[in-house]
């Protein structure tokens, strides 16, 4: 049984996916979230499993829900359920990734040198970074990956885009911050740094500012997710984040 804090985080993640969606269809074990305006974004067109599910029928369920798309994403929030789903989904051609739920347990930084910015300030650096990650995709895919942040404004009661600027005023590193002051929950998401500004402290500034803003709104549970097999988890650990649970991600296409 997940801890009460982890259950609250799961509820937050589920609610965020529902709220940011343009439309939602309830399914056995969860729901499908859609946004036709960002059809190239898997996070905006996915199946979310947030209760018990029949693991053997899940591949067919996802095919029916996402069959109009060239890609599939299934997010399973409970660790035990995700592990139970893995065999049938991998057999159906999905790639399985484990994400760590990490909660900040260190002292909250006193402020931070980053600031809340608008989407206009982020469009070009986000697009440039995605072109580096996905050099072979067309401009429409990049546009969806940039503009989908507009939908994220619907996902939580308070949504901030946070950026750390260079001396010349360019945004060098950025992230989203989602806040639910009513439950005291905050999520830091999608931290990125422009390639030519790496290792200059900009990501640290963004994280410090986000934690400070969350604490100022009485959000005592401050969390993020990080891939278990990738290096950022260790970077976050050095900044006071600890693993309290796991979620699962299954992708195909």
N, C-alpha and C positions, 0 to 999 in steps of 0.2 A: 504494500500500500504506500503510495507516495506521501511524503510529508505534507502538512497543511500548506507550507510555503510553496512547495512544488505544485500542489493542486491549484493554488491561486495563480501561479504562473501559467499552467496549462489552460486555465479558464481565460486568462488574459489573451493568450495566443489564439485561442479559438475565437474569442469575441472580436479580436482585431481582424482576423481573416474574414469573418462575416461582415463586419462593418465597412471594411474597405471595398468589398465586392459590389459590383453593379447589380448583380442578382445572385441569389443563393437557392440551391435545390437540396432539400434534406434527403439523406440517403441512410440506409441501415448502417449504424456505427458512426455516422458523421454527416458530412454535407459536401456538396460541390460548390465552389466559389468561382464566379465568372466575371470577366470584364472584357467585352468585345473590343473596347477602345484600345486595349493593350494585349491583343491576342498573341503576340510574340513573347510575352512575359509569363513564364511558368508560375511564378508566385501569385499572379493575378488570375490564373486559370488552373485550379488544382482541386484535388480531393483531399479533404482534411478528415482524419479519423480521430475522434475525441472520446469514443466510448468503445465497449466491446464490439467486435466484428467477426463475422465468419471468414476466417483467413483464406479458405479455399475458394470462396466465391468473390473475394475482393478483386482479383485481376479482371474478371468479367464485369464487375460493377464499375470499375474505373474505365474500362473500355467503352461501356455504355455512356458514362457521364462525360468523357473527354474525347469521344470518338470523332468529333468534328475538328479536332486539332491534330497537328503533326507531332505533338509532344505530349508526354504524360508526366505529372508530378503528383505523388501521394505523400502527404505528411501525416505521420502517426505520432501522436503526442505522448502516449504512455509507453514507457520503455519495454515492459513485458509484452504488451500487445504488438509493438513494432518488431521485437525479436521473433514472436510467433508468426508474423506475416512474412518474414524474410524468405523462407523457403519457397512458398508458392509464388511470390512476386519475382524472385530471381529466376525461377523456372520459367516464368512468363516473359523474361527478357529485360527485367528492370535491373538497374544498378542501385545498390544499397549503400547509403552513407549514414553514419551515426553522428548526431550533433550533441554536443555537451551543453547542458544548461548551467551557466556559471553566474553565481551571485556575488556581488561586491561585498566583501566583509572587512575591508581595511578602513582606515579613517577617510572621511570625505574631504577632498581637497578644498581649500578655502578659495573658491572662485576658480578662475582659469582665464587664459588669454584668448581663447576662441570666443565666438559670438554667434547669436542667432542670426541666420541669413535667410534670404528668400530664394525661391527656386531659380529666379533669373541669374543669380550669382553662381549657381551650381551647374547650369546647363552645359556650358562649354567644358569645364574640367571633368564632369561625369562622362560626357560623350567621348572625350579624348581618352579617358581611362578605359572605357568599354571597347573602343576601337583597338586599343592595345591588347586587351584580353581576347577579343573576337575579330581578328583582322579580316576574316573571310565573309562576314555577314554583310547584308546590304544596309543602306541608311535607314530603312524603315524599322528594322530590328533595333538599331541603336536608338532611334527616336522613341520607341516604346519603352526601352530600358531607362531612358532619361525621364520621360514625361509621366511614367507610372507613379512617380512621387506625388503627383496631384491627388491620386486616389488614396494615398496613405493618410492624407489629412482627415479622411473620414474614419480612420481606423481606431482612434482613441480620443478621449476628451480633450487632451492637449497634445499637439504634435509640433515639435521644433525641428528645423534643419539647422545644424550647427556647423560652422566652418572656422578654420584657422587660416588667417591671411598672412601672406608674405609682406615684407616692408613695402613692396610696390602695390599692395592691395589685392593681389590675386588670391583666390581660395586655393590653398595647397592641400588641405585635408578636410574631410567632412564626414558626417554621420547623421542618422535620424535619432530622435529621442521621442518615445511615446510614453505618455503619462496618464495614469488613472488615479488621481488623488483620492478618490472615494475608497479605493481598496489599498492605497499606499504602494502601488506597483508601477515600476518604470522599466522600459526596455530600451537598451542601446542597440542600434541595428545599422548594418551596412556601412561600417567604418572603412573608408578608402583614403589613400594618399596619392596625389599626382606623382608619377614616376620620377620626375626631375626634382621633387622636393622630399624624397624619402630620407629617413634618418636625420631629420633636422628638428625633431621635437613637435611637429605639428599634430601628429596623431595623439600624442600625450596631452596636448593642449585641448583637443576636442574631447577626449575622455574625461579629463578633469572638469571641464566646463559642464559636460552632460551630468556628471555625478553631482556637482554642486547645484545645478538647476533642479535635479530630481529631489535632492534633500530639502531644498528650499520649499518644495511643494509637498513635504511630508511623505515622500515615497521611500519607505524604509526597505522595501524589496526592490533592489536595482539589479537587473539581470541582462544577460546577452546570451546568444548561442554561438558556438564555434565548432567547426568540424573536428571530430576526435582525431583524425589522421593528419591534420595540417598544423603548421607551426604557430599560427596566431594564438592558439590556446595557451601556449607557454608565455607568450608576450602578455596576455591578459592575466595570467597567474602572477606574473611579476608586478602587476599593478593592483593586486588585492582581490582578484576574482577567484572563486573556488567552485569546483564542480559539485552540484547537488543532484543532478539527474541527467537523463538522456532522452532525446527524441530521435525519430528515425525518418529518413527521407528516401524515397524510391523514385527514380527517374528513368524514362525511356524515350527514345526518339530525339 
